[in-house]
Amino acid sequence: MAFSLKIALKEPETKSALFVFGNILLFIFIIFFVHSGTYTFIYIIIQIFIFRIINERLRSGHSYTSTKNLNNQTVIVTGAASGIGRMTAIELAKLHARVIVGIRNQMRAERVAQELSKESNGNVIGYNLDLTDLASVKAFAEKIDKVDILINNAGVIKEHKEFTKDGLESTFGTNHIGHFYLTQLLLPLLIKSNGRIVNVSSQGHVYAKENTDFIHSNSYDPFRAVSESKLANILHVNELQRRYGNQGIKAYSLHPGGVRTTGLSRDNKSYKMLIISLLSKIISKSIRQGAMTTLYCALSDEAQPGKYHSNCRVAQPSSIAYDSKKARELWELSEKIINEKTKHL
Ligand SMILES: NC(=O)c1ccc[n+]([C@@H]2O[C@H](COP(=O)([O-])OP(=O)(O)OC[C@H]3O[C@@H](n4cnc5c(N)ncnc54)[C@H](OP(=O)(O)O)[C@@H]3O)[C@@H](O)[C@H]2O)c1
C-alpha cells in the first residue's frame, strides 16, 4: 500500500487532490482564526481565484502533440462512442489516419463514425463490436484488411456481477478477454505492418490482489474486478512484447489519468463511485487531456514498447504488473478460455 501511495503521488490527480485538501485546511484556518468582517469576503475571492489557476496546472498533466501525417495508416479504436476513445479517434483522424471505430450496434457505429468524420474532417469508419460477445469480436476482425495501430480502449466497471454472452465475468470479459481475442485475431496484420498495440489500463491496477485468479469465480467486488482487469491489460502488453517484439510488434500500456465527464461510472451507482465522480470534477483532467497518453503511446518515438506509461512518459506500475510468471499464466489462461469459448465459431 505504501508503494501504491508512492506511485500515486506522481499522478496529476493526486497532486491536485492534495492541493484541494491543503486549500480546505487553509480556508478553515483563515476564516476562523485570522480574518473577520469584510476582509473575509475579499480573502475568499482571492483564494478561489489563485486556487483555480494552480489547480488547473496541477491536474492537467503533460500534453502531447503530434505533427505526423498518418496518411495510409489504419488505426482501430475500441469504445470510441464516448470519452477518451472518442477523443483519441478524432485526434488520429485529424492526422489523416483511416480510423476504424469498434462500437456496439452497427447502426450506432455508423452514426458515431459519421459524427467523428465531421468533427475531425477525416475518414472514420464504424463497425459493430461487442467485446462481451466473442462471435461479434470475430466478425469485427474479419472486416479488417489492414491495421497499423490497435487501441484497446473500451472499458467497464460493473456494480454487480454480470456475465458476458460467453459466460465470463463481465468486467474481465470486456476489459481483457474481448481485447485479448481481438488482438490475437489481428496479430498477423499487425506483424505485417510492424504495428503498435496500445492497451488503456488504469492506475487502479495497483489495488489488484497478488493471488488473483482474474475470473472472480467466488466473491465479487466491483473495484477489485476492475483493478484486476486493468492489471491484466498491463500483463497482456508485457507478454505481447516478449512473444512478438522480435517480429516487429510494439505494445504499450497506459494510465490515462483521472478523467472527468466520461461515461465510465454509468454502470456503477454505488456511493463510492458517486464520491469519485464528484471529486473527479475538481481534480481530474478534461477528456482531451485524458487522451494525451494514448496518443503518445500510439505515435511517439519516445514511448517505450513493453512499458507502462502515464502522463505522457514511462511510469512505474505495481510490482505484480512486471511479474513475468503472472503475465505468462494470464496469457495461457486467456488462450484456454478463448479456445474453449470459440470452438463453435
Ligand atoms: N475516466 C477515467 O478517469 C479513467 C481512468 C483510468 C482508466 N480509464 C480507462 O479508460 C478507458 C476509456 O474509458 P472512458 O473514461 O473514456 O469511459 P467511457 O466514456 O465509458 O468509454 C468506454 C467505452 O467503452 C465502450 N464499451 C463498454 N462495453 C463495451 C463492449 N462490451 N463492447 C464494446 N465497447 C464497449 C463504451 O461503449 P458503450 O457506449 O456502448 O457502452 C464506451 O464507449 C477505459 O478502459 C477505462 O478503464 C479511464
The ligand as an SDF file (V2000), in Angstrom:
LIG
                    3D

 48 52  0  0  0  0  0  0  0  0999 V2000
  -12.1510    8.0370  -16.9870 N   0  0  0  0  0  0  0  0  0  0  0  0
  -11.1480    7.7640  -16.1680 C   0  0  0  0  0  0  0  0  0  0  0  0
  -10.9190    8.5090  -15.1940 O   0  0  0  0  0  0  0  0  0  0  0  0
  -10.2590    6.5710  -16.4190 C   0  0  0  0  0  0  0  0  0  0  0  0
   -9.2220    6.3130  -15.5090 C   0  0  0  0  0  0  0  0  0  0  0  0
   -8.3950    5.2020  -15.7170 C   0  0  0  0  0  0  0  0  0  0  0  0
   -8.6140    4.3750  -16.8130 C   0  0  0  0  0  0  0  0  0  0  0  0
   -9.6480    4.6370  -17.6740 N   0  0  0  0  0  0  0  0  0  0  0  0
   -9.8390    3.7270  -18.8180 C   0  0  0  0  0  0  0  0  0  0  0  0
  -10.0120    4.4690  -19.9980 O   0  0  0  0  0  0  0  0  0  0  0  0
  -10.7950    3.7030  -20.9320 C   0  0  0  0  0  0  0  0  0  0  0  0
  -11.8610    4.5980  -21.5370 C   0  0  0  0  0  0  0  0  0  0  0  0
  -12.7620    4.9620  -20.5100 O   0  0  0  0  0  0  0  0  0  0  0  0
  -13.6110    6.3230  -20.5060 P   0  0  0  0  0  0  0  0  0  0  0  0
  -13.2890    7.0160  -19.2440 O   0  0  0  0  0  0  0  0  0  0  0  0
  -13.4690    7.0430  -21.7860 O   0  0  0  0  0  0  0  0  0  0  0  0
  -15.0900    5.7230  -20.3080 O   0  0  0  0  0  0  0  0  0  0  0  0
  -16.3760    5.7090  -21.2830 P   0  0  0  0  0  0  0  0  0  0  0  0
  -16.6920    7.0830  -21.7140 O   0  0  0  0  0  0  0  0  0  0  0  0
  -17.4180    4.9320  -20.5350 O   0  0  0  0  0  0  0  0  0  0  0  0
  -15.8840    4.8540  -22.5290 O   0  0  0  0  0  0  0  0  0  0  0  0
  -15.8410    3.4590  -22.5110 C   0  0  0  0  0  0  0  0  0  0  0  0
  -16.2540    2.9590  -23.8580 C   0  0  0  0  0  0  0  0  0  0  0  0
  -16.1940    1.5270  -23.8240 O   0  0  0  0  0  0  0  0  0  0  0  0
  -17.2920    1.0420  -24.5560 C   0  0  0  0  0  0  0  0  0  0  0  0
  -17.6960   -0.3040  -24.1780 N   0  0  0  0  0  0  0  0  0  0  0  0
  -18.1640   -0.7220  -22.9900 C   0  0  0  0  0  0  0  0  0  0  0  0
  -18.5080   -2.0240  -23.0650 N   0  0  0  0  0  0  0  0  0  0  0  0
  -18.2570   -2.4230  -24.3390 C   0  0  0  0  0  0  0  0  0  0  0  0
  -18.4270   -3.6320  -25.0400 C   0  0  0  0  0  0  0  0  0  0  0  0
  -18.9290   -4.7180  -24.4580 N   0  0  0  0  0  0  0  0  0  0  0  0
  -18.0560   -3.6880  -26.3380 N   0  0  0  0  0  0  0  0  0  0  0  0
  -17.5660   -2.6050  -26.9660 C   0  0  0  0  0  0  0  0  0  0  0  0
  -17.4000   -1.4120  -26.3650 N   0  0  0  0  0  0  0  0  0  0  0  0
  -17.7420   -1.3300  -25.0630 C   0  0  0  0  0  0  0  0  0  0  0  0
  -18.4230    2.0130  -24.2440 C   0  0  0  0  0  0  0  0  0  0  0  0
  -19.3970    1.9030  -25.2620 O   0  0  0  0  0  0  0  0  0  0  0  0
  -20.9810    1.9250  -24.9730 P   0  0  0  0  0  0  0  0  0  0  0  0
  -21.3730    3.3630  -25.1690 O   0  0  0  0  0  0  0  0  0  0  0  0
  -21.5610    1.0090  -25.9730 O   0  0  0  0  0  0  0  0  0  0  0  0
  -21.2010    1.4640  -23.5640 O   0  0  0  0  0  0  0  0  0  0  0  0
  -17.6820    3.3430  -24.2270 C   0  0  0  0  0  0  0  0  0  0  0  0
  -17.6950    3.9500  -25.4940 O   0  0  0  0  0  0  0  0  0  0  0  0
  -11.3400    2.5040  -20.1580 C   0  0  0  0  0  0  0  0  0  0  0  0
  -10.6070    1.3620  -20.4720 O   0  0  0  0  0  0  0  0  0  0  0  0
  -11.1140    2.9040  -18.7060 C   0  0  0  0  0  0  0  0  0  0  0  0
  -10.9460    1.7840  -17.8650 O   0  0  0  0  0  0  0  0  0  0  0  0
  -10.4700    5.7210  -17.5040 C   0  0  0  0  0  0  0  0  0  0  0  0
  1  2  1  0
  2  3  2  0
  2  4  1  0
  4  5  1  0
  4 48  2  0
  5  6  2  0
  6  7  1  0
  7  8  2  0
  8  9  1  0
  8 48  1  0
  9 10  1  0
  9 46  1  0
 10 11  1  0
 11 12  1  0
 11 44  1  0
 12 13  1  0
 13 14  1  0
 14 15  2  0
 14 16  1  0
 14 17  1  0
 17 18  1  0
 18 19  2  0
 18 20  1  0
 18 21  1  0
 21 22  1  0
 22 23  1  0
 23 24  1  0
 23 42  1  0
 24 25  1  0
 25 26  1  0
 25 36  1  0
 26 27  1  0
 26 35  1  0
 27 28  2  0
 28 29  1  0
 29 30  1  0
 29 35  2  0
 30 31  1  0
 30 32  2  0
 32 33  1  0
 33 34  2  0
 34 35  1  0
 36 37  1  0
 36 42  1  0
 37 38  1  0
 38 39  2  0
 38 40  1  0
 38 41  1  0
 42 43  1  0
 44 45  1  0
 44 46  1  0
 46 47  1  0
M  CHG  2   8   1  16  -1
M  END
$$$$
